[in-house]
Amino acid sequence: MRGDPGSAFPFRVPGAGFLLTSGLLLWAAACGPTELDASPEAGALPDTASAASALATDNGMTANGLVTNGLVTNGLVTNGLVTNGLATNGLALGDLQTAPFQIWFNSNPTSYSDMVMHYVVSCALRSGESLTWQNPRTGTRYTWYGLLGLTPGWASGNPATETEQQLITACLAAHVNKYGRHVQFSINGVNALGQPLPFDPITEPQDFAVTEACFFGNLFNGEGVFAANDRTKLDPSESTSRGCGLSSQASGLSHECAPMVHVGMCKSYCVYDSKKMMYVSCSYNGKRYSPLTTRIRTTDVFECGDGVCQFTESCGTTRDSNTYDNCGVDCGVCP
């Protein structure tokens, strides 16, 4: 299916995926300012239900959904998954009435808390489901729409299992975009019950031909969040509109998307499904995780020297410089 997030397990499953849109930088807290990005594109939250309907019309699969990312700056660091009580209480309307959740929601700018819940609910609940909550402090009503249905148990009000915690972590990580751009991508995986996300094995690999990354980890218990390349790392001249999954970095704390940790290549840590369309499990530091696998379009990988100064590229020190962050051949000489 065309989309953004996904997940998987260590058993044979058919290809599974979803088409979403990425457009955010989730985490600046560990490496820079933690203010919310005020850019209109990064902060705007479209009507998820309308977006899902539009995509369903486009590809004929009513289960598909189009999500526009907008969780900006420190969303993975201060998303409240631990402190707001939802991990232990569940993700249902009654669980939003608790004091920990209300304190967390109102301790942040409401636009930020609303944005976090937008992505959490779209990852957890299925398409066609929604969660409406009225803030007792302000009287404002919020409706968050489901899409992927990764965690049906947690969505029904049960405490999140470890597998569900891993899936929500991978889903949020897969939505990261350091540029705050809205970028469509394909995500493959299964939910916590082992049910595959919709996936078209013919058109999806054609439309999203670049194997991008795998995401895994657990933000709920502090184990961290990890990303790895699903193709060779970017050349010095290359850059991508997503910016946090596929990287030129080999390993270590991401120098562009901290606190995400880049661990190299997916194949070094993860196991494919039988069709080699997605990874079904990843092991890191002796721990097994349920990952999500993403694909992007060929047009979302740019190269310095193609004659276009992309938003991922910078002006150069000379007119012949040809690395993405010193791209004089496309962007001219810096003043």
Buried (B, 14 or more C-beta within 10 A) or exposed (E): BBBBBBBBBBEEBEBBBBBBBBBBBBBBBBBEEEEBBEBEBBBEBBEBBEBBBEBBEEBEBBBBBBBBBBBBBBBBBBBBBBBBBBBEBBBBEEBBEBEBBBBBBBEBEBEBBBBBBBBBBBBBBBBBBBBEBEBEEEEEEBBBBBBBBBBBBBBEEBBBEBBBBBBBBBBBBBBBBBBBBBBBBBBBBBBBEEEBBBBBEEEBBEBBBBBBBBBBBBBBBEBBBBBBBBBEBBEEBBBBBBBBBBBBBEEEBBEBBBBBBBBBBBEEBBBBBEEEBBBBBBBBEEBBBBBBBBBBBEEBBBBBBEEEBBEBBBBBEEEEBBBBBBBBBBBEEEE
